[in-house]
Amino acid sequence: MQPFPEFTLTGADGTSITKASLAGKKSLIWFTRSTCPDSVGMQLIAGLDDKLGGKAFTVVVVLVDVDEPSPWLVGWRDGFGRPDWKVAPNKPGDLSAKVNSPSLETKVLLDEQGNVIDTTTWLVDADYVDSLREHVVGP
Protein backbone atom coordinates (compact mmCIF):
# COMPACT_ATOMS: atom_id res chain seq x y z
CA MET A 1 0.00 0.00 0.00
CA GLN A 2 1.10 3.52 -0.72
CA PRO A 3 1.35 5.98 2.19
CA PHE A 4 -0.81 9.08 1.92
CA PRO A 5 1.25 12.31 2.09
CA GLU A 6 1.57 14.29 5.29
CA PHE A 7 -0.75 17.29 5.37
CA THR A 8 -2.22 20.00 7.55
CA LEU A 9 -5.57 21.61 6.80
CA THR A 10 -7.53 24.12 8.85
CA GLY A 11 -11.09 22.95 9.25
CA ALA A 12 -14.02 25.30 8.77
CA ASP A 13 -14.51 25.09 12.54
CA GLY A 14 -10.91 26.24 13.14
CA THR A 15 -9.50 22.85 14.14
CA SER A 16 -6.32 21.44 12.65
CA ILE A 17 -6.70 18.33 10.50
CA THR A 18 -3.52 16.32 9.91
CA LYS A 19 -2.66 12.85 8.73
CA ALA A 20 -1.56 12.07 12.29
CA SER A 21 -4.92 13.20 13.70
CA LEU A 22 -6.65 10.58 11.53
CA ALA A 23 -4.47 7.67 12.71
CA GLY A 24 -6.19 4.75 14.40
CA LYS A 25 -9.34 4.80 12.26
CA LYS A 26 -10.05 4.36 8.57
CA SER A 27 -10.61 7.72 6.88
CA LEU A 28 -12.35 8.82 3.71
CA ILE A 29 -10.82 11.97 2.22
CA TRP A 30 -13.22 13.43 -0.31
CA PHE A 31 -12.23 16.21 -2.73
CA THR A 32 -15.34 18.04 -3.94
CA ARG A 33 -17.06 21.42 -4.23
CA SER A 34 -19.94 22.72 -2.18
CA THR A 35 -21.79 23.39 -5.45
CA CYS A 36 -21.18 19.89 -6.80
CA PRO A 37 -24.23 17.74 -7.54
CA ASP A 38 -22.81 14.89 -5.43
CA SER A 39 -24.39 16.34 -2.28
CA VAL A 40 -26.80 13.41 -2.66
CA GLY A 41 -23.74 11.16 -2.42
CA MET A 42 -22.85 12.82 0.86
CA GLN A 43 -26.26 11.83 2.18
CA LEU A 44 -25.67 8.21 1.09
CA ILE A 45 -22.32 8.08 2.88
CA ALA A 46 -23.88 9.76 5.93
CA GLY A 47 -26.49 6.98 5.91
CA LEU A 48 -23.73 4.34 5.93
CA ASP A 49 -21.90 6.23 8.67
CA ASP A 50 -25.14 6.28 10.71
CA LYS A 51 -25.68 2.51 10.20
CA LEU A 52 -22.12 1.86 11.42
CA GLY A 53 -22.67 3.97 14.53
CA GLY A 54 -20.64 6.98 13.36
CA LYS A 55 -17.43 5.46 14.68
CA ALA A 56 -16.23 3.08 11.94
CA PHE A 57 -14.48 5.70 9.81
CA THR A 58 -13.69 9.41 9.66
CA VAL A 59 -14.83 11.61 6.79
CA VAL A 60 -12.77 14.62 5.72
CA VAL A 61 -14.40 16.71 2.99
CA VAL A 62 -11.78 18.85 1.24
CA LEU A 63 -13.49 21.62 -0.69
CA VAL A 64 -11.63 22.93 -3.71
CA ASP A 65 -12.26 26.35 -5.27
CA VAL A 66 -14.22 27.43 -2.23
CA ASP A 67 -15.31 31.01 -1.68
CA GLU A 68 -17.93 30.44 0.99
CA PRO A 69 -17.24 31.60 4.56
CA SER A 70 -16.48 28.97 7.21
CA PRO A 71 -19.86 29.22 9.02
CA TRP A 72 -21.61 28.52 5.72
CA LEU A 73 -19.38 25.46 5.14
CA VAL A 74 -20.22 24.08 8.58
CA GLY A 75 -23.93 24.48 7.80
CA TRP A 76 -23.43 22.82 4.41
CA ARG A 77 -21.67 19.87 6.07
CA ASP A 78 -24.40 19.53 8.69
CA GLY A 79 -27.12 19.72 6.03
CA PHE A 80 -25.71 17.06 3.70
CA GLY A 81 -23.32 15.02 5.85
CA ARG A 82 -22.84 14.59 9.60
CA PRO A 83 -21.79 17.13 12.24
CA ASP A 84 -18.80 14.96 13.24
CA TRP A 85 -17.35 15.07 9.72
CA LYS A 86 -14.40 17.34 9.11
CA VAL A 87 -14.69 19.94 6.36
CA ALA A 88 -11.83 22.12 5.19
CA PRO A 89 -11.20 24.46 2.30
CA ASN A 90 -8.24 23.51 0.14
CA LYS A 91 -5.92 26.46 -0.34
CA PRO A 92 -3.82 26.61 -3.53
CA GLY A 93 -0.89 24.21 -3.18
CA ASP A 94 -2.51 22.32 -0.30
CA LEU A 95 -3.63 18.73 -0.23
CA SER A 96 -5.20 18.36 -3.69
CA ALA A 97 -1.87 19.38 -5.25
CA LYS A 98 0.03 16.86 -3.11
CA VAL A 99 -2.12 13.97 -4.27
CA ASN A 100 -2.64 15.21 -7.84
CA SER A 101 -6.38 14.90 -7.43
CA PRO A 102 -7.53 14.25 -11.01
CA SER A 103 -11.16 15.04 -10.35
CA LEU A 104 -13.33 17.16 -8.12
CA GLU A 105 -14.97 13.94 -7.02
CA THR A 106 -11.84 12.07 -5.97
CA LYS A 107 -12.31 9.94 -2.87
CA VAL A 108 -9.30 8.39 -1.11
CA LEU A 109 -9.82 5.76 1.59
CA LEU A 110 -7.00 5.40 4.12
CA ASP A 111 -6.31 2.58 6.54
CA GLU A 112 -5.65 3.14 10.24
CA GLN A 113 -1.96 3.90 9.56
CA GLY A 114 -2.62 6.44 6.78
CA ASN A 115 -1.96 4.17 3.80
CA VAL A 116 -4.14 4.36 0.70
CA ILE A 117 -6.61 1.46 0.48
CA ASP A 118 -8.66 2.76 -2.44
CA THR A 119 -8.93 5.79 -4.71
CA THR A 120 -11.90 6.46 -6.95
CA THR A 121 -13.53 9.20 -8.95
CA TRP A 122 -16.89 7.43 -9.14
CA LEU A 123 -19.95 9.38 -8.19
CA VAL A 124 -21.37 8.03 -4.97
CA ASP A 125 -24.15 5.55 -5.61
CA ALA A 126 -25.34 2.34 -3.94
CA ASP A 127 -22.45 0.34 -5.47
CA TYR A 128 -19.86 2.77 -4.12
CA VAL A 129 -21.47 2.74 -0.67
CA ASP A 130 -21.37 -1.09 -0.69
CA SER A 131 -17.70 -1.02 -1.71
CA LEU A 132 -16.91 1.49 1.03
CA ARG A 133 -18.72 -0.62 3.63
CA GLU A 134 -16.72 -3.70 2.58
CA HIS A 135 -13.45 -1.77 2.86
CA VAL A 136 -14.40 -0.42 6.28
CA VAL A 137 -15.98 -3.43 8.00
CA GLY A 138 -15.43 -6.35 5.62
CA PRO A 139 -17.81 -8.38 3.43
C-alpha positions as CSV (number, residue, x, y, z in Angstrom):
1,M,0.0,0.0,0.0
2,Q,1.1,3.5,-0.7
3,P,1.3,6.0,2.2
4,F,-0.8,9.1,1.9
5,P,1.2,12.3,2.1
6,E,1.6,14.3,5.3
7,F,-0.7,17.3,5.4
8,T,-2.2,20.0,7.5
9,L,-5.6,21.6,6.8
10,T,-7.5,24.1,8.8
11,G,-11.1,23.0,9.3
12,A,-14.0,25.3,8.8
13,D,-14.5,25.1,12.5
14,G,-10.9,26.2,13.1
15,T,-9.5,22.8,14.1
16,S,-6.3,21.4,12.7
17,I,-6.7,18.3,10.5
18,T,-3.5,16.3,9.9
19,K,-2.7,12.8,8.7
20,A,-1.6,12.1,12.3
21,S,-4.9,13.2,13.7
22,L,-6.7,10.6,11.5
23,A,-4.5,7.7,12.7
24,G,-6.2,4.8,14.4
25,K,-9.3,4.8,12.3
26,K,-10.1,4.4,8.6
27,S,-10.6,7.7,6.9
28,L,-12.3,8.8,3.7
29,I,-10.8,12.0,2.2
30,W,-13.2,13.4,-0.3
31,F,-12.2,16.2,-2.7
32,T,-15.3,18.0,-3.9
33,R,-17.1,21.4,-4.2
34,S,-19.9,22.7,-2.2
35,T,-21.8,23.4,-5.4
36,C,-21.2,19.9,-6.8
37,P,-24.2,17.7,-7.5
38,D,-22.8,14.9,-5.4
39,S,-24.4,16.3,-2.3
40,V,-26.8,13.4,-2.7
41,G,-23.7,11.2,-2.4
42,M,-22.8,12.8,0.9
43,Q,-26.3,11.8,2.2
44,L,-25.7,8.2,1.1
45,I,-22.3,8.1,2.9
46,A,-23.9,9.8,5.9
47,G,-26.5,7.0,5.9
48,L,-23.7,4.3,5.9
49,D,-21.9,6.2,8.7
50,D,-25.1,6.3,10.7
51,K,-25.7,2.5,10.2
52,L,-22.1,1.9,11.4
53,G,-22.7,4.0,14.5
54,G,-20.6,7.0,13.4
55,K,-17.4,5.5,14.7
56,A,-16.2,3.1,11.9
57,F,-14.5,5.7,9.8
58,T,-13.7,9.4,9.7
59,V,-14.8,11.6,6.8
60,V,-12.8,14.6,5.7
61,V,-14.4,16.7,3.0
62,V,-11.8,18.9,1.2
63,L,-13.5,21.6,-0.7
64,V,-11.6,22.9,-3.7
65,D,-12.3,26.3,-5.3
66,V,-14.2,27.4,-2.2
67,D,-15.3,31.0,-1.7
68,E,-17.9,30.4,1.0
69,P,-17.2,31.6,4.6
70,S,-16.5,29.0,7.2
71,P,-19.9,29.2,9.0
72,W,-21.6,28.5,5.7
73,L,-19.4,25.5,5.1
74,V,-20.2,24.1,8.6
75,G,-23.9,24.5,7.8
76,W,-23.4,22.8,4.4
77,R,-21.7,19.9,6.1
78,D,-24.4,19.5,8.7
79,G,-27.1,19.7,6.0
80,F,-25.7,17.1,3.7
81,G,-23.3,15.0,5.9
82,R,-22.8,14.6,9.6
83,P,-21.8,17.1,12.2
84,D,-18.8,15.0,13.2
85,W,-17.3,15.1,9.7
86,K,-14.4,17.3,9.1
87,V,-14.7,19.9,6.4
88,A,-11.8,22.1,5.2
89,P,-11.2,24.5,2.3
90,N,-8.2,23.5,0.1
91,K,-5.9,26.5,-0.3
92,P,-3.8,26.6,-3.5
93,G,-0.9,24.2,-3.2
94,D,-2.5,22.3,-0.3
95,L,-3.6,18.7,-0.2
96,S,-5.2,18.4,-3.7
97,A,-1.9,19.4,-5.3
98,K,0.0,16.9,-3.1
99,V,-2.1,14.0,-4.3
100,N,-2.6,15.2,-7.8
101,S,-6.4,14.9,-7.4
102,P,-7.5,14.3,-11.0
103,S,-11.2,15.0,-10.3
104,L,-13.3,17.2,-8.1
105,E,-15.0,13.9,-7.0
106,T,-11.8,12.1,-6.0
107,K,-12.3,9.9,-2.9
108,V,-9.3,8.4,-1.1
109,L,-9.8,5.8,1.6
110,L,-7.0,5.4,4.1
111,D,-6.3,2.6,6.5
112,E,-5.6,3.1,10.2
113,Q,-2.0,3.9,9.6
114,G,-2.6,6.4,6.8
115,N,-2.0,4.2,3.8
116,V,-4.1,4.4,0.7
117,I,-6.6,1.5,0.5
118,D,-8.7,2.8,-2.4
119,T,-8.9,5.8,-4.7
120,T,-11.9,6.5,-7.0
121,T,-13.5,9.2,-9.0
122,W,-16.9,7.4,-9.1
123,L,-19.9,9.4,-8.2
124,V,-21.4,8.0,-5.0
125,D,-24.1,5.6,-5.6
126,A,-25.3,2.3,-3.9
127,D,-22.4,0.3,-5.5
128,Y,-19.9,2.8,-4.1
129,V,-21.5,2.7,-0.7
130,D,-21.4,-1.1,-0.7
131,S,-17.7,-1.0,-1.7
132,L,-16.9,1.5,1.0
133,R,-18.7,-0.6,3.6
134,E,-16.7,-3.7,2.6
135,H,-13.4,-1.8,2.9
136,V,-14.4,-0.4,6.3
137,V,-16.0,-3.4,8.0
138,G,-15.4,-6.3,5.6
139,P,-17.8,-8.4,3.4
